[in-house]
């Protein structure tokens, strides 16, 4: 379904790669992470191309709620407990840096993208002690955060944690103003990556190849399974958004920390309400949009839906993104993935970290994001849980849609191979999106079997 951002911003088309070329750095993926990485590399004088399987910002970037914030749910108290205050301070520093970088680029380029400085709030209707702890932890790490109990929401809350000097943006308006400076190839899916020797990697596409000294995997979920083994270290989570007319106008934006908490932010005279999150492939009953609208009607009986969409987020084992060298033995490959629900700020942090690594001007303070960081006890538990889910979803290979139980697809006459072509997990039907989803790693397919999102590199059938 088309997001609000897609409705208000259209991109010019870029050419498809049809030759064999050689560059310093090749970035795979033209979402906000790939674009920002290429942009900062260009600022540092590095020759870079971006290779996109579809169109610029056609993936998860178009599904964001576009909050530029260092407020990432209840993260800082956990980081301090697991990794210590110095590592936690790195996470806080890079996210605060990311906010300032957006502001810098927007001011320098005089970009009209509805950039608004505001506060970001966490709220709970049931408890306050975790919010107090989070505000105190964030403040100890250098973030301007305070705890309170008063906010703009139309229902009572027990408490709120306010992060000041955050921002919101119209993401595609922003990207449209910077992509013209970059060398981008659209409809250029990278099918294979071959490391020929140290400092030389060849990327294969349908009509041409790219030979590069450095490769950046900014394609949401890395499609290369070995090395890296990211398929065993992440899963994907889907959440849903409604754009509403005739709802409240908030000065800040809000995220509920309760299990059924919603998020809220305004875009012009519209209000975006988000929620209904679930592991990809676990929404067989559907009804996520309906539930969101019913809740909205409780607060604003006259509100009207004008757009709806969903997005997927890569979730790491410990809740911290993987940003850095792809793998210990592949020092000239880099990755940015696992942003959870915080892609806007993590994308800019990734661009800063990776451009530093590639140019050899590495700042201290990126260890918290390293894909090679130590494994916590919580991460081990998540790994075990994911392994069980993966094993459960390895099953019968060929199923006729006519025999499926979902009423929405009984009428379909075609027979599909309902295993994900990525690693063979059994697919599940999402009636809200009318797509097939992989519960193991989050690949998504249209009803007819065409690929929507990876890590799979081809459709079913």
N, C-alpha and C positions, 0 to 999 in steps of 0.2 A: 504494500500500500504506500502511496506517495506521501512523504513527509511535508510539513509546512515549508521547510527550507527549500525543498525541490520545487515547490510551487512558486516561490518568490524569486528564485535565482536560477538562471540557465547559463551553461558554459558553452563557449565556442568549441568546436571539435578540433582534436589534435590528430596528426597523421599516424598511420600504422607503420611500424618498423618493417622495412622491406630490403634491408641491406645488412651486411656484416660490418660492425663498427667496433672501435676500441676507445675506451674512456678510462679516466681514473677511478670513478665510483659509479656503480649502477645501483639504483634504488628500486626495489620491487614493491609496487603498490603506490597508487596516487590518491590515497586518502590523506587526511590531515597530517598524519605522522610522516608519510613519505614526502609530501610537499614541503613541510617545514624543515625536514632534514636536508632536502635538496636546496632549499632557500638559504639556510645557514651555511651550508657547504659553499654555495655560490658566493656568499658574502666573504668567505675565507679564501676564495680564489681556486676552489677545487672543481675541475670539470666533471659534471655529473649529468646522468640521464635518469629519467624516471620511466619505468615500464609498468603499464597498467593493463590488466586483463580485459577491463570493460571501459568505462568512462571515468574521468576525474570525479572523485568524491561520490562514486556510485554505490559504495559499500556502506559500512557502518557509520562513516562520517555524516551521512545524510540523515541518520537516525538519532543523532545526539540531541540532548536537551541543552547543550552548549553552555554549561556552567564552567567558568574559568576560576578554579578554586583550589586552595590547599586543604579544604575541608572535605575529607574523604571518609565520611561515616565515622565510626568509632575506631580509628586507626592508631592514634598516637599513643594512647595508654598501652595498647598491645605491643607496639614497636619498642617502647621503652622496656616493657617487661621481658620481651623475647630477645631483643638485639642490643639493649643498652641505650643510654641517652645519646651517645655520640653518633651511633648509626641512625637513630631516630631523627636526630638533628639534620642529618644529610637529606632525609626524605622531606622534611619540612622546608629546608633551604631550597631544594630544587623546585619544589612546587611554588614557593613564593617567587623565586626567580622567573618561573614560567609566566606568572601573571604580569610581571614587569616587562618581559620580552614581548608579549602580545601588545602591551601598551606602547612600547618603543616602536615596533614595526608600524602600528596603526598611526602613530603620530608622524613618523618619518615619511610614510607613503600617503598620508592624508586620506586614509581609507574610511569610507562611510559604510559602517557595518553594525550600527546600533550597539556600539561598545558602551556599556554603562557600568560604572563602579558602584558596588553595593555590598551589603552584608550577606553572608551565607549562614543559614541557621539549621541546626539539628534540633528536632523536637521529639518529645514523647508524651503520650497521653496517660501513661501508666506508672512511670518512675522518673526520678531525677538524678539519682546518685551517679549513674554512668555518664550523664551529660556534664555534671560537675567535674568528674574525673577527667573527661576528655578536654574540657576547656582549660583545666589546670595543666594538663600534660602539654597541650598545644602552646600555651603561654610560656611554659618552661623551655620550649624549643624555639622561641623567638617569634611566634605568631601572635598577632593582636587578637586574642580570643577572650571572651568573658562569658560567665554564666548568668542567666536571668530567668524570669518566669512570665514575662509579658511579650506578646508578639501579635502579628496581624491576622493570624489564622481564625477562621469562623467557628472554631470549636475549642473547648478548654484543653489546656496542656498542663502537665506537671512541671515542665521546665524546658528551657531552650539553651543551647550553646551557640553563641554568636561569634562568627569569624568575620572581622571587619576588613575593609579594603580588598574585597574580592570583585569579581566582574561577571558580566554576561555579554553575549555577542550573537550576531547572526552569522553562523560559521561559513556558509557558502558565499555570502557577500564578501567576507574577509578573504577566502581562498581565491575567489575570482580575480581579485586585484593583485595577487602575487604570482599566479600560475603563468601569466604571460611572459614572465622573465625567465622561465625554466624550459629546459628541453624535455618534453614529455611525449611518449608514444602511447596512444590509446589502442584498444583492441589488440594488445600485444601481450598475450599470456605467456609467461615463462613456464615452459613445460619441464625443463631439466636444467640443473645447475651442476657443472663439472669443474672441480678444482684441478686444474692442469698441473700447476706447481705453485709453490709459495709466491704470493703476489700476482697470480694470474688465474682468473676464474672465467669460464665461458658459460654464458646463459643462452639457452636455446629457445627460440620462439618459432612460430609457424613459418615465417618468411625470412627471418634473419637471425643473426647471433650478435651478442655483445660480449666483448672480452674486456675485463675490468681488473684493476688492482684490488679494489675493495667492493664488497657486495653488502647491501643493507636489506634485510628482510623486514619490510614494513607493510606486510600483506595481511595484517590482522592475526591470523593463525599460521605459523610457518608450515609450508607444505612439504618441506624436506624432513623426513622422519629420522634419518641417521646421517650425520651425527646430530647431537642436540637432544633427541628423544623428548621433544616438547609435547608430543601426543600423549605421553605418560605423565606429564607435569601440569596439564591444564585441562579444563573443560569449558563449555560455554553456557552462559545464562542469558535468557531472553526476558525483556521487560517491555511494557506497553505504554503508549502515550496518547492522550486525547488533547486536541486544541479546542477550547471552548469560547464561545461568545457569551456575553452577559454574566460573567463571573467577576470576582473581586480583582482589584489591582493591588499588588503587593510591592513595597519598596525593595524588599530583599527576596531571596528564594529559600526554599525550605525542603528538608528531607526528614521523613519520619524514621526513627530508629527501631520502632516496634515492628513486629513480624508483618503486620498488615499496613504499615505506614506508607503514605503517599508522598510524592514530591510535587512541588509547585514552583512555577516561575512564569512571569509574564513576557509576552512578545507583542509589543504594541498594545492594542486593546484586547488581545486574546490572553487566555490563561492556559498554560500547559500543565496538565495533571498526569503524573506517571505512577506506575505501580504494577502489580500482578506478576512480579518476577518469578521465574521458575527455571530449573535446569532445562536446557534445550532438549526437546524430545519427551518432556514430561507434562504435556498439556492436552491429553487425550479428550478431556471433557470440554475444553474450550470455555468461552464465556468471559474471558479476561476484560475485553472492551466493555461488555455489558455491565460487569461489576463496577468498573471504574465510573461509568456514566451514572449508574444508580447511586453511587456514593456522592458524586458531584451534585446530583439532583437534590440530595438531602441538604446540602449547604447552599446551593443556588438553584431553586426550583425553576427559574426561568432560563437557565443556561441551555445553550444549543451547541452540539458538536459540529465543527466545521472541517476537521481532519483527524485522522487516526493513523498510527504507524507503530512499528515495534523495532527493536534493535537487539543485537546479540553482543555480549561482552565476554572476552576471554578471562577466565578466573584461574589464578595460579594457586598453588598448594598452600602458600602462606599469606595470600592476599596482597603481595607486593609485585609490581611488574618485573619482567625480565628485560633489562635494557643493558646492552653491552656486547661483549664478544660472544658470538654464536656458540662457540664450544672451545674448550681449552686447546685443542689441536688445530683449530681453524681460526687463526689470529686475524686473518684479513676478511672474515665474515662477521657481520654484526646483526643484531636483532633488537626489535622493540615490540613487545607483545605483553599480554596479560594485564591490561589496564583496569580490569574490573569495570566499575561504572564511571570511571574518571578519565575518559579518553582525551578530553580537550587539554587539560593541564599536563597529563602524562605525555601527550604527543609533543608538546613544546619542550618538556624536560628531556625526552628522548632525543630530540633534534640537537639540543645543547650538548648532552653527553656524547652522542655518537659523532657529531662533527668535531668535538674535541679529540676523541679517540683517533679518528681518521687522520686528522692533521697533526697528530703527535703533540698537541697542546693540552693534554689531559689535566683537568682540574682535579684536585683531591675531593673526595666526597661522593664518589659514585658507587662505592662498595655495596651499599644497601640494595642497589638494583641489580647487581651482578648476577647473571644466570648461573654462575658457579658458587654463589654464596652457600654458607652452611645450611643444612637442612634442620629445621626446628622439629620439635615433638609434634606440634600441630600439623606441620606439613606431612610428616610420616602418617598420621591418622587420615589426612585427606587422601594421600596416595592409596592407602588400603581401601578406603571407601570407593574411590574412582575405579580401582581394579575390580572390585565386586560388580559395579555397575557395568563395566565393559564386558566382563565375562557373561553377565546375565543377558546382554543384548547381542551375543553371538548366537544366532539361531537359524531357522529355516531360510533357505536362500531365495527360492522363487515362490511368490505369493500372487495369486490373481486378485486384482482390485475388486473384481466382481464378488469375491468371497470375503472381502473385508467387512468388518463390523460397523465401520463408521458410515452413517447414512448419507453423508455428504458425497461419498465417493462410490457408492454402490452402482451408480448409473454409468460410471466410466467403463468403456468397453476394452481398454487396453490392459495388457499384462506387463508388469514391470518387474525388474530384478530389484527387490526391496532390500538389498544390502548396500551399504555405503561403499562406493568404489575406493574410498581412502584406505580403510583397513578392514572392511567387511562387517561392520556392526549392523545389526538389524535396525531399520528405520521406523520411525513413529510418525503418525499423522497429527498435524496441528490444525484443528478446524478453524481457529481464529485467523490464521494466515493462509489457509489452504495450501500448505506446503508439507513436504516430507522432511523430517529432521533426524539427525543422528544423535542419539542420547550420549554417545561416547565422546565425540569431539566437536559436534555442533555443525557439521556440514548441512546445507539446506538445499532442497530441490523443489522445483515446481511440480504440480500435480502430474504433468506429463513426463517428468523425469529430468528436465533441464536443470543444470547447475545454477544455483543462486549464490551460495556462499561456500567457501572452503572450510577446512583444508583440502577437501577433495578437489581434484584437478579436472574432473570430467563428470558428465551427467550419468544417470542410470541407464540401464538397458544395453 
